[in-house]
């Protein structure tokens, strides 16, 4: 167990997922089981991982820098949505891609106050915010690890600071919006079994449209096999500890089975590349390990190439207005 564990376990004391009560109503008109019925009927592959598809998976980021911030909910949502934008851009109907996307966590900390703050938040309400207001790409609002001020016209969503120190908001910058979102559940908190049909639904949604988000419990510090925060990769994380709730949000982007026949999920943490397998982890699948199969969700993207506003409203160098 490496010394870094003492630092990473801070997250155990500072929960960064707050479950809304009541849960918001999803907007998806059809359940993934219905949308992906043909795919499920054909049979899902034994192994799948979006990391093997070039240009889809957005980079690993860290909620620990430049300062501690309980923004796992925002990291998971923006990573999942960015990957789904990239999935759409990789499809034949969107050939001529202009590169992959990374969405701004800071947008949610500045403007998505109803979704959460650095003291924790809700992936459900983050999806709601992305549906109503959209999210800019990361170049508009780099991550600061602190709660910001949005402004009446959402000026903080996208800003530029020029050589002469002029700070200019870009209200007409491109924003990626959620079209619809919904829940995925294969188990319940505290249970150690999961519904096979629910698991297939989770897999089908990942395979068809991209990574999903899930809440989980990270306070597994007394696991004889090692605390979750100290996971160093190279194997499947397994535990027999059960919990009544969750305190963290991650994204799932694949699954498989190891050489010993243990089924697993491929997940992405927001702890930087010092965690796990370069920021990713494998956790046992089908037994609701750390409640990871109890409360998941997905969102579809409205447009992988959203238009920006009128060019006349885009600032030139040093903040000089266009004429």
Secondary structure as the mmCIF struct_conf table of DSSP 4:
data_model
#
loop_
_struct_conf.conf_type_id
_struct_conf.id
_struct_conf.beg_label_comp_id
_struct_conf.beg_label_asym_id
_struct_conf.beg_label_seq_id
_struct_conf.end_label_comp_id
_struct_conf.end_label_asym_id
_struct_conf.end_label_seq_id
TURN_TY1_P TURN_TY1_P1 UNK A 3 UNK A 3
HELX_RH_AL_P HELX_RH_AL_P1 UNK A 4 UNK A 8
TURN_TY1_P TURN_TY1_P2 UNK A 9 UNK A 9
HELX_RH_AL_P HELX_RH_AL_P2 UNK A 10 UNK A 13
BEND BEND1 UNK A 14 UNK A 14
STRN STRN1 UNK A 17 UNK A 17
BEND BEND2 UNK A 21 UNK A 22
HELX_LH_PP_P HELX_LH_PP_P1 UNK A 23 UNK A 26
BEND BEND3 UNK A 29 UNK A 30
HELX_RH_AL_P HELX_RH_AL_P3 UNK A 32 UNK A 35
TURN_TY1_P TURN_TY1_P3 UNK A 36 UNK A 36
HELX_RH_AL_P HELX_RH_AL_P4 UNK A 37 UNK A 42
BEND BEND4 UNK A 46 UNK A 46
STRN STRN2 UNK A 48 UNK A 49
HELX_RH_3T_P HELX_RH_3T_P1 UNK A 50 UNK A 52
BEND BEND5 UNK A 53 UNK A 53
TURN_TY1_P TURN_TY1_P4 UNK A 54 UNK A 56
BEND BEND6 UNK A 57 UNK A 57
HELX_LH_PP_P HELX_LH_PP_P2 UNK A 58 UNK A 60
STRN STRN3 UNK A 62 UNK A 62
BEND BEND7 UNK A 63 UNK A 67
HELX_RH_AL_P HELX_RH_AL_P5 UNK A 72 UNK A 90
BEND BEND8 UNK A 91 UNK A 91
HELX_RH_3T_P HELX_RH_3T_P2 UNK A 92 UNK A 94
BEND BEND9 UNK A 96 UNK A 96
STRN STRN4 UNK A 103 UNK A 103
HELX_RH_AL_P HELX_RH_AL_P6 UNK A 105 UNK A 111
TURN_TY1_P TURN_TY1_P5 UNK A 113 UNK A 115
STRN STRN5 UNK A 116 UNK A 117
TURN_TY1_P TURN_TY1_P6 UNK A 118 UNK A 119
STRN STRN6 UNK A 120 UNK A 121
HELX_RH_AL_P HELX_RH_AL_P7 UNK A 123 UNK A 132
TURN_TY1_P TURN_TY1_P7 UNK A 133 UNK A 133
STRN STRN7 UNK A 135 UNK A 135
STRN STRN8 UNK A 137 UNK A 137
TURN_TY1_P TURN_TY1_P8 UNK A 138 UNK A 140
BEND BEND10 UNK A 141 UNK A 141
BEND BEND11 UNK A 145 UNK A 146
TURN_TY1_P TURN_TY1_P9 UNK A 152 UNK A 153
HELX_RH_3T_P HELX_RH_3T_P3 UNK A 155 UNK A 157
BEND BEND12 UNK A 158 UNK A 158
STRN STRN9 UNK A 159 UNK A 161
TURN_TY1_P TURN_TY1_P10 UNK A 163 UNK A 164
STRN STRN10 UNK A 167 UNK A 169
TURN_TY1_P TURN_TY1_P11 UNK A 171 UNK A 172
BEND BEND13 UNK A 173 UNK A 173
STRN STRN11 UNK A 176 UNK A 176
STRN STRN12 UNK A 178 UNK A 184
BEND BEND14 UNK A 186 UNK A 187
TURN_TY1_P TURN_TY1_P12 UNK A 189 UNK A 190
BEND BEND15 UNK A 192 UNK A 192
HELX_RH_AL_P HELX_RH_AL_P8 UNK A 196 UNK A 209
STRN STRN13 UNK A 212 UNK A 216
TURN_TY1_P TURN_TY1_P13 UNK A 221 UNK A 222
TURN_TY1_P TURN_TY1_P14 UNK A 224 UNK A 225
HELX_RH_3T_P HELX_RH_3T_P4 UNK A 228 UNK A 230
BEND BEND16 UNK A 233 UNK A 235
STRN STRN14 UNK A 237 UNK A 237
BEND BEND17 UNK A 244 UNK A 245
STRN STRN15 UNK A 248 UNK A 257
TURN_TY1_P TURN_TY1_P15 UNK A 259 UNK A 260
BEND BEND18 UNK A 261 UNK A 261
STRN STRN16 UNK A 263 UNK A 268
BEND BEND19 UNK A 270 UNK A 270
STRN STRN17 UNK A 271 UNK A 271
TURN_TY1_P TURN_TY1_P16 UNK A 273 UNK A 274
BEND BEND20 UNK A 275 UNK A 275
TURN_TY1_P TURN_TY1_P17 UNK A 276 UNK A 276
STRN STRN18 UNK A 277 UNK A 277
TURN_TY1_P TURN_TY1_P18 UNK A 278 UNK A 279
STRN STRN19 UNK A 280 UNK A 284
TURN_TY1_P TURN_TY1_P19 UNK A 285 UNK A 288
HELX_RH_3T_P HELX_RH_3T_P5 UNK A 289 UNK A 291
TURN_TY1_P TURN_TY1_P20 UNK A 292 UNK A 294
BEND BEND21 UNK A 295 UNK A 295
STRN STRN20 UNK A 296 UNK A 301
BEND BEND22 UNK A 302 UNK A 302
TURN_TY1_P TURN_TY1_P21 UNK A 304 UNK A 305
HELX_LH_PP_P HELX_LH_PP_P3 UNK A 306 UNK A 308
HELX_RH_3T_P HELX_RH_3T_P6 UNK A 311 UNK A 313
BEND BEND23 UNK A 314 UNK A 314
HELX_RH_3T_P HELX_RH_3T_P7 UNK A 317 UNK A 319
HELX_LH_PP_P HELX_LH_PP_P4 UNK A 320 UNK A 322
#
